[in-house]
């Protein structure tokens, strides 16, 4: 994320970097960035329990809440990190002095995994022909324009509304923009942790509340791709599509289920054209072709 966001709230970013239950050693691919938000929830809560489990020799009331407090402090950075700061990062993209590098047909349909309005602003593609499958930055900005009140002075806005605006921004961001790891399945993880620790003597008072912070982290740093299946199917079905062109997408990565569960069943018989940028792209393309036994395809260098 940009350095000015880091400077604006160094607390959130330092906590992200110091939170040792994420794997930040992955590559710089976008899909790996999202997967790096996969929380090692077992180790996270085990460490907290081992360090802060209630000591019966301690007469203070705080002993019951130490696990809860510890996990709240460790995980709360994620709400701003995947909320307003993520949106600020996307807003850093400058379309000025940008040149078109592709010859795109205005009448075609476009499935994009990009949050920005590159297709609309740079290539003049109609929004009706575009499906932002993981959300659009424009949709967030439009909603913020609608819900944030106006004030006569900046001081009035800061004093009266800033806490509310911060909260609304994060909620809207997570509602409209899908960003995070597909492995952070909150419901599955919650059931697993409850089953694992429910026999502890102080589960209900000390551990169960702490689990909620793990679940809150998962909710704020996850992407449930299955909930997009219906809208994707509606977007590509019955449209007389005869050619599928793949450009700049990791087809064998975290978004692979979109192809296996929706796109291939609808469009397998089309002509498939793959644009490859690297050796990895070519290897994955051949794997994809073999996996689905595609007969009508071509591969081009990009």
NUFI-542499 format. One line per field, with one value per residue: x, y, z of N, C-alpha, C in turn. Coordinates in Angstrom, 1 decimal. Example, Ala and Ser with C-alpha at 12.3 -4.5 7.8 and 13.67 -1.06 7.14 Angstrom:
<pts>
n.px	13.2; 12.8 .
n.py	-5.7; -2.2 .
n.pz	7.8; 7.1 .
ca.px	12.3; 13.7 .
ca.py	-4.5; -1.1 .
ca.pz	7.8; 7.1 .
c.px	13.2; 12.9 .
c.py	-3.3; 0.0 .
c.pz	7.8; 7.9 .
</pts>
This chain:
<pts>
n.px	0.8; 0.3; 2.9; 1.9; -0.5; 0.5; 1.9; -0.2; -1.6; 0.3; 0.0; -1.9; -0.6; 1.9; 1.0; -0.1; 2.2; 3.5; 1.9; 2.0; 0.7; 0.1; 1.2; 3.6; 5.4; 4.9; 4.7; 4.8; 2.5; -0.9; -3.0; -1.5; -1.1; -3.6; -4.0; -2.1; -3.4; -4.6; -5.4; -3.6; -5.3; -5.4; -2.9; -2.8; -4.9; -4.2; -1.7; -2.5; -4.2; -2.5; -0.8; -2.5; -4.4; -6.9; -5.7; -6.2; -5.1; -5.0; -6.6; -7.9; -10.4; -9.8; -8.5; -10.2; -10.7; -8.4; -7.5; -9.4; -9.0; -6.4; -6.5; -8.3; -6.8; -4.7; -5.9; -7.5; -6.6; -7.2; -9.6; -9.5; -7.5; -8.3; -10.4; -11.0; -8.4; -7.6; -9.3; -8.3; -5.8; -6.5; -7.5; -5.3; -4.6; -3.8; -5.3; -4.5; -2.5; -2.4; -2.0; -3.8; -3.3; -4.4; -6.6; -9.8; -13.0; -16.0; -18.5; -18.3; -18.5; -17.3; -15.6; -14.2; -11.6; -10.7; -10.8; -10.9; -11.9; -10.9; -11.6; -14.0; -13.2; -10.8; -11.1; -13.6; -15.7; -19.0; -20.7; -22.7; -21.8; -19.9; -18.8; -17.9; -16.6; -15.6; -16.4; -16.6; -14.7; -15.9; -18.6; -18.4; -17.6; -19.8; -21.8; -20.7; -20.9; -23.6; -24.2; -22.7; -23.0; -23.2; -21.3; -20.9; -18.4; -15.1; -14.2; -16.6; -17.4; -15.4; -15.5; -18.2; -18.8; -16.7; -16.0; -18.2; -18.2; -15.8; -16.5; -18.6; -17.3; -15.6; -17.5; -18.9; -16.9; -16.2; -18.6; -19.0; -16.6; -14.8; -12.2; -9.6; -8.7; -9.7; -9.6; -10.3; -12.7; -15.2; -17.4; -16.9; -14.4; -15.2; -16.9; -15.1; -13.2; -14.9; -15.7; -13.3; -12.3; -14.3; -14.5; -12.9; -12.5; -13.1; -14.3; -16.7; -16.6; -14.0; -12.7; -14.5; -15.6; -13.2; -12.8; -14.5; -13.2; -11.3; -13.0; -14.2; -11.9; -11.6; -14.0; -13.5; -11.4; -11.7; -12.9; -15.7; -16.3; -18.3; -20.7; -20.9; -21.5; -24.1; -24.7; -22.6; -23.1; -25.6; -24.7; -23.1; -24.7; -26.9; -26.1; -25.1; -22.3; -19.3; -16.6; -14.0; -11.8; -8.8; -7.0; -4.3; -5.0; -4.9; -5.6; -5.4; -5.3; -6.5; -9.0; -9.9; -12.2; -14.3; -14.1; -14.3; -16.8; -18.7; -18.0; -16.8; -18.9; -20.8; -19.6; -17.8; -17.7; -17.0; -14.6; -11.5; -9.2; -6.0; -3.9; -0.6; 1.9; 4.2; 6.4; 5.2; 2.5; 2.1; 2.5; 0.4; -1.8; -1.7; -2.2; -4.8; -6.2; -5.9; -7.1; -9.8; -10.3; -10.3; -11.0; -11.1; -9.0; -6.5; -3.2; -1.5; 1.3; 1.9 .
n.py	-1.2; 2.4; 4.8; 7.1; 6.3; 4.6; 6.4; 8.0; 6.4; 4.8; 2.9; 0.9; -0.3; -1.1; -3.0; -4.8; -5.8; -6.8; -8.8; -12.0; -14.2; -14.4; -15.2; -13.6; -14.0; -14.7; -14.5; -11.5; -11.5; -10.6; -12.4; -13.8; -11.9; -11.6; -14.1; -14.1; -13.0; -15.1; -16.4; -17.9; -19.4; -21.4; -21.5; -18.9; -18.5; -20.5; -19.6; -17.4; -18.4; -20.1; -18.1; -16.4; -17.7; -18.0; -17.4; -19.0; -18.2; -15.5; -12.7; -10.7; -9.2; -9.0; -11.2; -13.0; -11.9; -11.6; -13.1; -12.5; -9.7; -9.5; -10.8; -9.1; -6.7; -7.5; -8.1; -6.1; -4.2; -5.0; -4.1; -1.4; -1.8; -3.5; -2.0; 1.3; 2.0; 0.4; 1.2; 3.8; 3.2; 2.1; 4.3; 5.8; 5.3; 6.7; 8.0; 9.9; 10.9; 8.3; 5.7; 3.9; 0.4; -1.7; -3.1; -2.9; -4.3; -2.5; -3.6; -6.0; -8.3; -7.9; -9.5; -8.7; -8.7; -6.6; -3.8; -1.2; 1.5; 1.1; 0.0; 1.4; 4.2; 4.5; 2.9; 3.4; 1.6; 0.4; 0.5; -1.4; -3.5; -4.7; -6.7; -6.4; -8.6; -8.8; -6.5; -2.9; 0.1; 2.5; 2.0; 2.0; 4.6; 6.0; 5.2; 6.3; 9.0; 9.2; 8.5; 10.1; 13.0; 16.5; 19.4; 22.7; 23.6; 22.3; 21.8; 21.3; 18.9; 17.2; 17.2; 16.5; 14.2; 12.5; 9.9; 8.4; 8.4; 7.1; 4.5; 3.9; 3.9; 1.7; -0.4; -0.2; -0.5; -3.2; -4.4; -3.8; -4.3; -7.1; -8.5; -10.5; -13.6; -16.7; -18.8; -18.0; -19.0; -18.1; -19.2; -21.9; -22.0; -21.0; -23.0; -25.1; -24.1; -23.8; -26.4; -27.5; -26.2; -26.2; -27.8; -26.7; -25.4; -22.7; -21.8; -20.4; -17.9; -16.9; -17.9; -18.2; -15.6; -14.5; -16.0; -14.8; -12.6; -13.7; -14.6; -12.2; -11.1; -12.9; -12.4; -9.8; -10.1; -11.8; -13.7; -14.7; -16.6; -18.1; -16.9; -15.3; -16.7; -17.0; -14.4; -14.2; -16.3; -15.5; -13.2; -14.3; -16.1; -17.0; -15.1; -15.3; -15.8; -16.4; -16.5; -16.7; -14.8; -14.7; -12.7; -11.6; -13.0; -15.2; -18.1; -20.7; -20.2; -18.8; -18.1; -20.1; -21.8; -20.3; -20.8; -23.7; -24.2; -22.5; -20.9; -22.7; -24.8; -23.3; -22.1; -23.8; -24.8; -22.7; -20.7; -20.5; -18.2; -17.6; -15.3; -15.1; -14.1; -14.9; -17.7; -19.2; -18.5; -19.8; -22.5; -22.9; -22.3; -24.5; -26.6; -25.9; -26.2; -28.9; -29.9; -29.3; -30.4; -28.8; -28.2; -26.3; -23.8; -21.2; -20.0; -17.0; -14.8; -12.2 .
n.pz	0.0; -0.5; 0.6; 1.8; 3.0; 4.9; 6.5; 7.4; 9.2; 11.0; 13.0; 12.3; 10.1; 11.2; 13.0; 11.2; 10.0; 12.1; 13.1; 13.7; 12.7; 10.1; 6.8; 5.3; 3.4; 0.8; -2.8; -4.9; -6.4; -7.1; -6.3; -4.4; -2.5; -1.4; -0.4; 1.6; 3.7; 5.0; 8.0; 10.6; 12.5; 14.5; 15.8; 16.6; 18.6; 20.4; 21.4; 22.7; 24.7; 26.1; 27.2; 28.6; 30.0; 32.6; 35.8; 38.8; 41.1; 41.0; 42.0; 40.7; 38.6; 36.0; 35.1; 33.8; 31.4; 29.9; 27.6; 25.7; 25.5; 24.6; 22.0; 20.8; 20.7; 19.0; 16.6; 15.7; 13.8; 11.3; 10.3; 9.5; 7.7; 5.6; 4.9; 4.9; 4.3; 2.3; 0.3; -0.1; -1.1; -3.6; -4.7; -5.3; -7.9; -11.0; -13.8; -15.6; -18.3; -19.4; -21.6; -24.2; -24.5; -25.6; -28.0; -27.8; -28.1; -28.1; -28.0; -26.8; -24.0; -20.7; -18.2; -15.3; -12.8; -11.6; -9.5; -10.3; -12.5; -15.1; -17.6; -18.2; -18.0; -19.5; -21.8; -22.6; -22.4; -22.1; -18.9; -18.7; -20.0; -18.5; -15.9; -12.7; -10.8; -8.2; -7.1; -7.3; -7.3; -7.9; -7.1; -4.4; -3.9; -4.8; -3.0; -0.7; -1.2; -1.0; 1.7; 3.4; 5.2; 4.5; 5.6; 6.9; 7.6; 7.6; 10.1; 11.6; 10.4; 11.1; 13.9; 14.5; 13.0; 12.3; 13.6; 13.0; 10.2; 9.7; 10.6; 8.9; 6.4; 6.5; 6.8; 4.4; 2.5; 2.9; 2.3; -0.4; -1.7; -2.4; -0.9; 0.1; 1.7; 0.5; 2.2; 4.7; 6.1; 8.0; 9.4; 9.3; 10.7; 13.2; 14.2; 14.3; 16.3; 18.5; 19.0; 19.6; 21.9; 23.7; 26.0; 27.9; 31.2; 31.6; 29.3; 28.3; 29.5; 29.1; 26.7; 24.6; 24.0; 23.0; 20.7; 19.0; 18.1; 16.4; 14.5; 13.6; 12.4; 10.2; 8.8; 8.0; 6.3; 4.1; 1.2; -0.3; -2.8; -3.9; -3.6; -5.7; -7.9; -9.1; -10.2; -11.9; -13.7; -14.7; -16.1; -18.2; -19.5; -22.2; -24.1; -26.6; -26.9; -28.5; -28.3; -26.0; -24.2; -22.5; -20.4; -18.5; -16.2; -13.4; -14.1; -12.9; -10.3; -7.2; -8.1; -9.7; -9.2; -10.3; -13.0; -13.2; -12.0; -13.1; -15.6; -17.5; -17.7; -19.0; -21.3; -22.5; -25.2; -26.8; -28.7; -27.3; -26.3; -25.2; -23.6; -22.9; -20.6; -19.3; -18.5; -16.5; -17.0; -19.4; -18.7; -16.9; -18.5; -20.3; -18.5; -17.7; -20.2; -20.6; -18.3; -18.8; -21.2; -23.6; -27.0; -28.9; -29.2; -28.8; -28.3; -27.4; -27.4; -25.0 .
ca.px	0.0; 1.2; 3.5; 1.2; -1.4; 1.3; 2.2; -1.4; -1.9; 1.4; -0.4; -2.5; 0.4; 2.9; 0.3; -0.2; 3.5; 3.9; 0.9; 2.8; -0.1; 0.0; 2.4; 3.9; 6.6; 4.5; 5.2; 4.1; 1.3; -2.1; -3.6; -0.8; -1.4; -4.9; -3.8; -1.3; -4.3; -5.1; -4.9; -3.3; -6.2; -5.2; -1.7; -3.2; -5.7; -3.5; -0.7; -3.2; -4.7; -1.3; -0.2; -3.4; -5.5; -7.2; -5.0; -7.0; -4.4; -5.1; -8.0; -8.4; -11.5; -9.2; -7.9; -11.2; -10.8; -7.1; -7.4; -10.3; -8.4; -5.2; -6.9; -8.9; -5.7; -3.9; -6.6; -8.4; -6.0; -7.6; -10.8; -9.1; -6.5; -9.1; -11.5; -10.8; -7.0; -7.6; -9.9; -7.4; -4.8; -7.1; -7.8; -4.0; -4.4; -3.9; -5.6; -3.9; -1.4; -2.4; -2.3; -4.4; -2.4; -5.2; -7.7; -10.9; -14.3; -17.0; -19.7; -18.0; -18.8; -16.0; -15.6; -13.0; -11.3; -10.1; -11.7; -10.9; -12.8; -10.0; -12.4; -14.9; -12.6; -9.7; -11.5; -15.0; -16.6; -20.3; -20.8; -23.6; -21.0; -18.8; -19.1; -16.8; -17.0; -15.3; -16.7; -16.0; -14.4; -17.0; -19.8; -18.1; -17.6; -21.2; -22.5; -20.2; -21.4; -24.9; -24.5; -21.9; -23.6; -22.4; -21.2; -20.6; -17.0; -14.3; -14.1; -17.9; -17.4; -14.4; -16.0; -19.5; -19.1; -15.6; -16.0; -19.3; -17.7; -14.8; -17.2; -19.4; -16.4; -15.2; -18.6; -19.3; -15.8; -16.3; -19.8; -18.9; -15.3; -14.4; -10.8; -9.1; -8.4; -10.8; -9.4; -10.8; -14.1; -15.5; -18.4; -16.2; -13.4; -15.9; -17.4; -13.9; -12.7; -15.8; -15.6; -11.9; -12.0; -15.5; -14.4; -12.1; -13.3; -13.5; -14.6; -17.7; -16.2; -12.6; -12.3; -15.6; -15.5; -11.9; -13.0; -15.2; -12.2; -10.8; -14.1; -14.2; -10.8; -12.0; -15.1; -13.0; -10.2; -12.1; -13.6; -16.6; -16.5; -19.5; -21.8; -20.9; -21.8; -25.4; -24.6; -21.7; -23.9; -26.5; -23.9; -22.6; -25.7; -27.8; -25.6; -24.5; -20.9; -18.6; -15.2; -13.6; -10.4; -8.3; -5.8; -3.9; -5.7; -4.3; -6.7; -5.3; -5.1; -7.6; -10.3; -10.2; -13.6; -15.3; -14.1; -14.7; -18.2; -19.6; -17.7; -16.7; -20.1; -21.6; -18.9; -16.7; -17.7; -16.6; -13.2; -10.8; -7.9; -5.2; -2.7; 0.4; 3.0; 5.4; 6.4; 4.2; 1.3; 2.0; 2.3; -1.0; -2.7; -1.8; -2.9; -6.2; -6.7; -5.9; -8.1; -11.2; -10.3; -10.7; -10.6; -11.0; -8.2; -5.2; -2.3; -0.8; 2.2; 1.4 .
ca.py	0.0; 3.6; 5.2; 8.1; 5.7; 4.1; 7.5; 8.5; 5.6; 3.8; 1.9; -0.2; -1.0; -1.8; -4.1; -5.8; -6.4; -7.5; -9.9; -13.1; -15.3; -14.3; -15.6; -12.4; -14.4; -15.2; -13.7; -10.3; -11.6; -10.1; -13.5; -14.2; -10.8; -11.9; -15.3; -13.8; -12.6; -16.3; -16.3; -19.2; -19.2; -22.3; -21.0; -17.6; -18.6; -21.4; -18.8; -16.5; -19.2; -20.5; -17.0; -15.6; -18.5; -17.5; -18.0; -19.0; -17.5; -14.1; -12.3; -9.6; -9.6; -8.9; -12.5; -13.7; -11.3; -11.3; -13.7; -11.6; -8.4; -9.8; -11.0; -7.8; -5.8; -8.0; -8.3; -4.9; -3.5; -5.5; -3.5; -0.3; -2.3; -4.0; -1.1; 2.6; 2.2; -0.4; 2.1; 4.9; 2.6; 2.0; 5.7; 6.4; 5.1; 8.0; 7.7; 10.9; 10.5; 6.9; 5.3; 2.6; -0.5; -2.8; -2.8; -3.6; -4.1; -1.9; -4.4; -7.3; -8.4; -8.0; -10.0; -8.1; -9.0; -5.4; -3.0; 0.2; 1.8; 1.2; -0.3; 2.5; 5.5; 4.5; 2.3; 3.8; 0.4; 0.7; -0.3; -2.5; -4.6; -5.0; -7.3; -6.3; -9.7; -8.6; -5.2; -1.7; 1.3; 3.5; 1.7; 2.4; 6.1; 6.4; 5.0; 7.2; 10.3; 9.2; 8.4; 11.0; 14.3; 17.7; 20.4; 24.1; 23.8; 21.1; 21.5; 20.8; 17.5; 16.4; 17.1; 15.8; 13.0; 11.6; 8.6; 7.7; 8.3; 6.0; 3.2; 3.7; 3.6; 0.3; -1.3; -0.1; -1.2; -4.7; -4.8; -3.6; -4.7; -8.4; -8.6; -11.3; -15.0; -17.6; -19.8; -17.5; -19.3; -17.7; -20.1; -23.2; -21.8; -20.8; -24.3; -25.9; -23.7; -24.1; -27.8; -27.9; -25.6; -26.1; -28.6; -26.0; -25.0; -21.3; -21.6; -19.4; -16.6; -16.4; -18.3; -18.0; -14.2; -14.3; -16.6; -13.8; -11.7; -14.4; -14.6; -10.9; -11.0; -13.7; -11.7; -8.6; -10.5; -13.0; -13.5; -15.9; -16.5; -18.9; -16.0; -14.6; -17.7; -16.7; -13.2; -14.5; -17.2; -14.6; -12.3; -14.9; -17.0; -16.5; -13.8; -15.6; -15.6; -17.4; -16.5; -16.3; -14.3; -14.6; -11.8; -11.1; -13.6; -16.5; -19.0; -21.9; -19.7; -18.8; -17.9; -21.3; -22.3; -19.6; -21.5; -25.0; -24.3; -21.6; -20.5; -23.8; -25.4; -22.5; -21.6; -24.7; -25.0; -21.5; -20.6; -20.0; -17.5; -17.3; -14.4; -15.5; -13.1; -15.6; -19.2; -19.7; -18.4; -20.9; -23.8; -22.9; -22.4; -25.9; -27.3; -25.5; -26.8; -30.4; -30.2; -29.3; -31.0; -27.8; -28.5; -25.1; -22.8; -20.7; -19.3; -15.9; -14.1; -10.9 .
ca.pz	0.0; -0.6; 1.8; 2.6; 3.9; 6.0; 7.3; 8.1; 10.4; 11.2; 14.0; 11.6; 9.3; 12.0; 13.5; 10.2; 9.8; 13.4; 13.4; 13.3; 12.3; 8.7; 6.0; 4.4; 2.6; -0.5; -3.9; -5.1; -7.2; -6.4; -5.6; -3.2; -1.5; -0.8; 0.4; 2.7; 4.8; 5.7; 9.4; 11.3; 13.7; 15.6; 16.6; 17.2; 19.8; 21.3; 22.0; 23.7; 25.8; 26.9; 27.9; 29.4; 30.6; 33.9; 37.0; 40.0; 42.2; 40.7; 42.5; 39.9; 37.6; 34.6; 34.7; 33.0; 30.1; 29.3; 26.3; 24.9; 25.3; 23.8; 20.6; 20.3; 20.4; 17.9; 15.3; 15.3; 12.7; 10.0; 9.9; 8.7; 6.7; 4.4; 4.7; 4.3; 3.8; 1.0; -0.7; -0.3; -1.9; -4.9; -5.2; -5.8; -9.3; -11.7; -15.2; -16.4; -19.2; -19.6; -23.0; -24.4; -25.0; -26.1; -28.9; -27.2; -28.8; -27.2; -28.0; -26.1; -22.6; -20.0; -16.8; -14.7; -11.4; -11.2; -8.8; -10.8; -13.7; -16.3; -18.8; -18.4; -18.2; -20.5; -23.1; -23.0; -22.4; -21.3; -17.6; -18.9; -20.6; -17.6; -14.6; -11.7; -10.0; -6.8; -6.7; -8.1; -6.5; -8.2; -6.3; -3.0; -3.9; -5.0; -1.7; 0.3; -1.6; -0.6; 3.1; 4.2; 5.2; 4.3; 6.7; 6.5; 7.7; 7.8; 11.6; 12.0; 10.0; 11.9; 15.3; 14.6; 12.2; 11.9; 14.1; 12.2; 8.8; 9.6; 10.7; 7.6; 5.3; 6.6; 6.5; 3.0; 1.8; 3.0; 1.7; -1.8; -2.3; -1.9; -0.8; 1.2; 1.5; 0.4; 3.2; 6.0; 6.2; 9.3; 10.0; 9.5; 11.7; 14.4; 14.6; 14.7; 17.5; 19.6; 19.3; 20.1; 23.2; 24.6; 27.2; 28.9; 32.3; 31.5; 27.9; 28.0; 30.0; 28.7; 25.4; 23.6; 23.5; 22.2; 19.4; 18.2; 17.4; 15.2; 13.4; 13.1; 11.4; 9.0; 8.1; 7.4; 5.4; 3.4; 0.0; -0.6; -4.3; -4.3; -3.6; -7.0; -8.9; -9.8; -11.0; -13.0; -14.6; -15.4; -17.0; -19.4; -20.1; -23.2; -24.7; -27.9; -26.8; -29.3; -28.1; -24.6; -24.3; -21.1; -20.4; -17.2; -15.0; -13.0; -14.2; -12.1; -8.9; -6.2; -8.8; -10.5; -9.1; -11.2; -14.3; -13.1; -11.6; -13.8; -16.9; -18.4; -18.0; -19.9; -22.4; -22.9; -26.6; -27.5; -29.0; -26.2; -26.7; -24.0; -23.8; -21.9; -20.4; -18.7; -18.6; -15.6; -17.7; -20.4; -18.0; -16.3; -19.6; -20.8; -17.4; -17.8; -21.4; -20.4; -17.3; -19.3; -22.5; -24.6; -28.3; -29.8; -28.5; -29.4; -27.3; -27.9; -26.5; -24.6 .
c.px	0.9; 1.7; 2.7; 0.1; -0.7; 1.6; 1.0; -1.8; -0.9; 1.0; -1.0; -1.5; 1.4; 2.2; 0.1; 1.1; 4.0; 3.0; 1.5; 2.0; -0.6; 1.3; 2.6; 5.1; 6.2; 5.0; 4.4; 2.9; 0.1; -2.8; -2.9; -0.9; -2.6; -4.7; -2.9; -2.1; -4.9; -4.5; -4.7; -4.0; -5.9; -4.0; -2.0; -3.9; -5.0; -2.4; -1.4; -3.7; -3.5; -0.7; -1.2; -4.6; -5.7; -6.4; -5.8; -6.4; -4.4; -6.5; -8.6; -9.5; -10.9; -8.7; -8.9; -11.2; -9.5; -7.0; -8.2; -9.6; -7.2; -5.5; -7.5; -7.8; -4.9; -4.6; -7.4; -7.9; -6.6; -8.8; -10.5; -8.2; -7.3; -10.3; -11.1; -9.4; -6.9; -8.2; -9.0; -6.2; -5.3; -7.2; -6.5; -3.8; -4.7; -4.1; -5.0; -2.7; -1.2; -2.8; -2.9; -3.4; -3.1; -6.3; -8.9; -12.2; -15.4; -18.2; -19.5; -18.4; -17.4; -16.2; -14.2; -12.9; -10.7; -11.1; -11.9; -11.8; -11.9; -10.8; -13.3; -14.2; -11.6; -10.2; -12.9; -15.9; -17.9; -20.3; -21.7; -22.9; -19.9; -19.4; -17.9; -17.1; -16.7; -15.6; -16.0; -15.8; -15.4; -18.2; -19.6; -18.2; -19.0; -22.0; -22.0; -20.7; -22.9; -25.1; -23.7; -22.6; -22.6; -22.4; -20.7; -19.0; -16.4; -14.3; -15.4; -17.9; -16.6; -14.9; -17.2; -19.6; -17.9; -15.6; -17.1; -18.8; -16.7; -15.5; -17.9; -18.5; -16.0; -16.3; -18.9; -18.2; -15.9; -17.5; -19.7; -17.7; -14.9; -12.9; -10.4; -8.9; -9.6; -10.7; -9.9; -12.3; -14.6; -16.4; -17.7; -15.2; -14.1; -16.3; -16.2; -13.4; -13.6; -15.8; -14.3; -11.8; -13.2; -15.4; -13.5; -13.0; -13.9; -13.8; -15.5; -17.3; -14.9; -12.3; -13.3; -15.6; -14.3; -12.0; -13.6; -14.3; -11.5; -11.8; -14.3; -13.1; -11.1; -13.0; -14.5; -11.9; -10.5; -12.9; -14.4; -17.0; -17.8; -20.7; -21.9; -21.3; -23.1; -25.3; -23.6; -22.4; -24.9; -25.9; -23.5; -23.6; -26.6; -27.4; -24.9; -23.0; -20.2; -17.1; -14.9; -12.1; -9.9; -7.0; -5.5; -4.6; -5.1; -5.4; -6.6; -5.1; -6.4; -9.0; -10.7; -11.6; -14.6; -15.3; -14.7; -16.2; -19.1; -19.2; -17.6; -18.0; -21.0; -20.9; -17.8; -16.6; -17.3; -15.1; -12.5; -9.4; -7.2; -4.0; -1.8; 1.6; 4.3; 5.3; 5.4; 2.8; 1.0; 1.7; 0.9; -2.0; -2.8; -2.5; -4.4; -6.9; -6.9; -7.0; -9.5; -11.4; -10.9; -10.1; -10.3; -10.3; -7.0; -4.5; -1.5; 0.2; 1.6; 2.6 .
c.py	1.2; 4.1; 6.3; 7.5; 5.1; 5.2; 8.0; 7.7; 4.5; 2.7; 0.7; -1.0; -1.7; -3.0; -5.2; -6.5; -7.2; -8.7; -11.2; -14.3; -15.2; -14.7; -14.5; -12.7; -14.8; -14.2; -12.4; -10.3; -11.2; -11.2; -13.9; -13.1; -11.1; -13.1; -15.1; -13.4; -13.9; -16.4; -17.8; -19.2; -20.2; -21.9; -19.7; -17.7; -19.5; -20.5; -17.9; -17.2; -19.6; -19.4; -16.4; -16.4; -18.1; -18.2; -17.9; -18.3; -16.0; -13.7; -11.2; -10.1; -9.7; -10.3; -13.2; -13.1; -11.1; -11.9; -12.9; -10.3; -8.5; -9.9; -9.8; -6.9; -6.2; -8.0; -7.1; -4.1; -3.8; -4.8; -2.2; -0.8; -2.7; -3.1; 0.2; 2.7; 1.4; 0.5; 3.3; 4.4; 2.6; 3.4; 6.4; 6.2; 6.3; 7.6; 8.8; 10.4; 9.0; 6.6; 4.0; 1.7; -1.7; -2.3; -3.6; -3.3; -3.6; -2.7; -5.7; -7.2; -8.6; -8.4; -9.5; -8.4; -7.7; -4.5; -1.6; 0.3; 1.9; 1.0; 0.9; 3.8; 5.5; 3.9; 2.5; 2.6; 0.8; -0.1; -1.5; -3.7; -5.2; -5.6; -7.2; -7.4; -9.6; -7.2; -4.1; -0.6; 2.3; 3.2; 2.1; 3.9; 6.6; 6.3; 6.0; 8.6; 10.4; 9.2; 9.5; 12.4; 15.4; 18.7; 21.7; 24.3; 22.4; 20.7; 20.9; 19.3; 16.7; 16.2; 16.2; 14.4; 12.1; 10.2; 7.8; 7.5; 7.1; 4.6; 2.9; 3.3; 2.2; -0.7; -1.3; -0.8; -2.7; -5.2; -4.8; -4.2; -6.0; -8.5; -9.4; -12.7; -15.8; -18.7; -19.3; -17.7; -19.2; -18.7; -21.5; -23.1; -21.7; -22.1; -25.1; -25.4; -23.9; -25.5; -28.2; -27.4; -25.6; -26.8; -27.8; -25.4; -23.6; -20.9; -20.4; -18.0; -16.0; -16.7; -18.0; -16.5; -13.9; -14.9; -15.6; -12.8; -12.4; -14.4; -13.3; -10.6; -11.7; -13.0; -10.5; -8.9; -11.7; -12.7; -14.8; -15.9; -17.2; -18.0; -15.2; -15.5; -17.3; -15.5; -13.4; -15.3; -16.4; -13.7; -13.0; -15.8; -16.3; -15.3; -14.1; -15.4; -16.8; -17.5; -16.1; -16.0; -14.1; -13.8; -11.4; -11.7; -14.9; -17.5; -20.3; -21.5; -19.8; -18.7; -19.0; -21.8; -21.6; -20.3; -22.9; -25.1; -23.5; -21.4; -21.7; -24.5; -24.6; -22.2; -22.5; -24.8; -23.8; -21.7; -19.9; -19.4; -17.1; -16.4; -14.7; -14.5; -13.8; -17.1; -19.8; -19.6; -19.5; -22.2; -23.9; -23.0; -23.8; -26.8; -27.1; -26.2; -28.3; -30.7; -30.2; -29.8; -30.0; -28.2; -27.3; -24.0; -22.3; -20.0; -18.3; -15.3; -12.7; -10.0 .
c.pz	0.0; 0.7; 2.6; 3.4; 5.1; 7.0; 8.1; 9.3; 10.5; 12.1; 13.2; 10.8; 10.1; 12.6; 12.5; 10.0; 11.0; 13.7; 12.9; 12.8; 10.9; 8.0; 5.0; 3.5; 1.2; -1.5; -4.0; -6.0; -6.4; -5.6; -4.4; -2.1; -0.7; 0.1; 1.6; 3.9; 5.5; 7.1; 9.9; 12.6; 14.8; 16.5; 17.3; 18.5; 20.8; 22.1; 23.1; 24.9; 26.7; 27.7; 28.9; 30.0; 32.1; 35.0; 38.2; 41.2; 42.1; 41.1; 41.6; 38.9; 36.2; 34.1; 33.7; 31.6; 29.3; 27.9; 25.3; 24.5; 24.4; 22.3; 20.0; 19.8; 19.2; 16.6; 14.8; 14.1; 11.4; 9.5; 9.0; 7.5; 5.4; 4.2; 4.1; 3.7; 2.4; -0.1; -1.0; -1.2; -3.4; -5.5; -5.6; -7.3; -10.1; -13.2; -16.1; -17.1; -19.4; -21.0; -23.2; -25.1; -25.7; -27.1; -28.5; -27.9; -27.8; -27.1; -27.2; -24.7; -21.9; -18.5; -16.3; -13.2; -10.9; -10.6; -9.4; -12.1; -15.0; -17.6; -19.2; -18.8; -19.4; -21.9; -23.5; -23.2; -21.6; -20.0; -17.8; -19.5; -19.7; -16.3; -13.7; -10.6; -8.6; -6.3; -7.4; -7.1; -6.7; -7.3; -4.9; -2.9; -4.0; -3.7; -0.7; 0.0; -1.1; 0.9; 3.9; 4.1; 4.9; 5.5; 6.2; 6.6; 7.9; 9.3; 12.1; 11.6; 10.8; 13.3; 15.4; 14.0; 12.0; 12.4; 13.3; 10.8; 8.7; 9.7; 9.4; 6.5; 5.3; 6.3; 5.0; 2.2; 1.8; 2.4; 0.1; -2.5; -1.6; -2.0; 0.4; 0.8; 1.5; 1.5; 4.6; 6.1; 7.7; 10.0; 10.3; 10.7; 13.1; 15.0; 15.1; 16.0; 18.7; 20.0; 20.0; 21.5; 24.2; 25.9; 28.3; 30.0; 32.2; 30.1; 27.7; 28.5; 29.4; 27.2; 24.3; 23.1; 22.7; 20.8; 18.4; 17.5; 16.2; 14.1; 12.8; 12.1; 10.1; 8.2; 7.3; 6.4; 4.6; 2.1; -0.3; -2.0; -4.7; -4.4; -4.9; -8.1; -9.7; -10.7; -12.2; -14.1; -15.4; -16.4; -18.3; -20.1; -21.1; -24.0; -26.1; -28.0; -27.6; -29.1; -26.6; -24.7; -22.8; -21.2; -19.0; -16.0; -14.7; -12.9; -13.3; -10.6; -8.1; -6.9; -9.7; -10.4; -10.0; -12.6; -14.2; -12.8; -12.4; -15.3; -17.9; -18.7; -19.0; -21.3; -23.0; -24.5; -27.4; -27.9; -27.9; -26.6; -25.4; -24.4; -22.6; -21.9; -20.0; -18.9; -17.7; -16.3; -18.7; -19.8; -17.5; -17.4; -20.1; -19.7; -17.5; -19.0; -21.2; -19.4; -17.8; -20.7; -23.6; -25.9; -29.2; -29.0; -29.3; -28.2; -27.9; -26.9; -26.2; -24.1 .
</pts>
